[in-house]
Amino acid sequence: MKKTNIVAMSALTFLFFSFGFVTAMNNILIPYMKSLFSLSDSQSMFINLVWYGAYAVGSIPASSITERWGYKRGVLIGLLVCALGGALYYPAAAVVSYSFFLVATFVLALGITLLQVAANPYVVEVGPHERTSVRMNIVGTASSSASMIAPIIGSALFLGAMSQWISPEQQKAISDGASVSLTTAQTNGIASALQMPYLTIVAAFVTIGIIFSLIKLPTITHNNQGEGTIAQAWQHKHLRFGVLAIFFYVGLEIAAPSFMIRYATDSQVWGIDASEAAKYVTLYFAAMLVGRFAGIFVMRRITDRQSLTFDSICGIALVAVAILCKGPVAIIALVASGYCQSKMWGNIFALGTKGLDNLTNRATSLMLTAIAGGGVITVLMGLVADYAGIKTAIAMVIPIYLYMIWYATKAELMTNQKA
């Protein structure tokens, strides 16, 4: 039996850890940028818009890069792009420009997109195929663990620095959505806290790149004959509505951690300090991690339709509690909703690609572009928060849960239907 390449698998695990870490740092960057530039809720969510928008822009080109240059070169190119994006945070902090920060974020996200496309096939190829799910769980656990650690580190580095430069009164006004003017010394002091951490991230990506350039990885080849086209895949109704489900799902998944600090620091909800609120972002990802572990056993006994339906119903109940209650009860309910989101990606993916056979690769590309929903949905929620309040914005996820219930009941009926 083929043996697992331990060195390659270790490098891949570290790589996936970096995916989760850098992505989860956005949940700390959002309140950080909101305070630094006195942004509205919708403006602060541009971080998500450019990050997840990079998936829409980069997923299909990334597939072309790996097909033309190979998966190993795809990983190396992705790491270089990530390093470039991280390096751009240094001058962005020096000139204290939100637009510059958004450019740096977009470049970093493009690199992550290419890494996702290029690295996942290696997880399949570095060991026996009958143990692929085990390796996927290992790298997935690394990513989820990083998502839990990043808010703690980011809070200490960024929000801690922010508290040194902004008075409690100013921070409270910002948390409640008011516009606060900061002095030049304050903005320069806050921005400088980003420089060294992101240079460390650059060093990490360069180090991983050196490791990947030195280790031997299997050559991945695909027979594209008869694979079909994206247009042919798009003709299938259950895939089209599945792509929309992914669009909504990613927005749903990141809505809670993106707004968690904003929600918990709001005086009408709880009014706690931003550094304290950041701990609940970690707990949210912990709830997701628990759900993913549970899914290994639960999904052996129930169908994707049943799982998606049940988790959506529970999600609606928890969000209702978060909206109707105040204090720790509201925030804990929002944290617990992470468990409900934990299995949805797999459920939607399975329902959306069922029966597509040789069109599965094209369907996957379409689903990856729909990750852009994470940016679009949260910006829309930010706009609602600006004009109707943060609780109304949180309530926007309830229609998304309802769509998930509808899709769960209709997807199998639509399988192989074309229109």
Buried (B, 14 or more C-beta within 10 A) or exposed (E): EEEBBEBBBBBBBBBBBBBBBBBBBBBBBBBBBBBBBBBBBBBBBBBBBBBBBBBBBBBBEBBEBBEEEBBBBBBBBBBBBBBBBBBBBBEBBBEBBBEBBBBBBBBBBBBBBBBBBBBBBBBEBBBEEEEBEEBBBBBBBBBBBBBBBBBBBBBEBBBBBBBEBBEEEBBBBBBBBEEBEBEEEBBBBBBBBBBEBBBEBBEBBBEBBEBBEEBEBBEBEEEEEEBBEBEBBBEBBBBBBBBBBBBBBBBBBBBBBBBBBBBBBBEEBBBBBBBBBBBBBBBBBBBBBBBBBEBEEBBEEBBBBBBBBBBBBBBBBBBEBBBEBBEEEBBBBBBBBBBBBBBBBBBBBBBBBBEBEEBBBBBBBBBBBBBBBBBBBBBBBBBBBBEEBBBEBBBBBBEBBEBBBBBBEBBBEBBEEEE
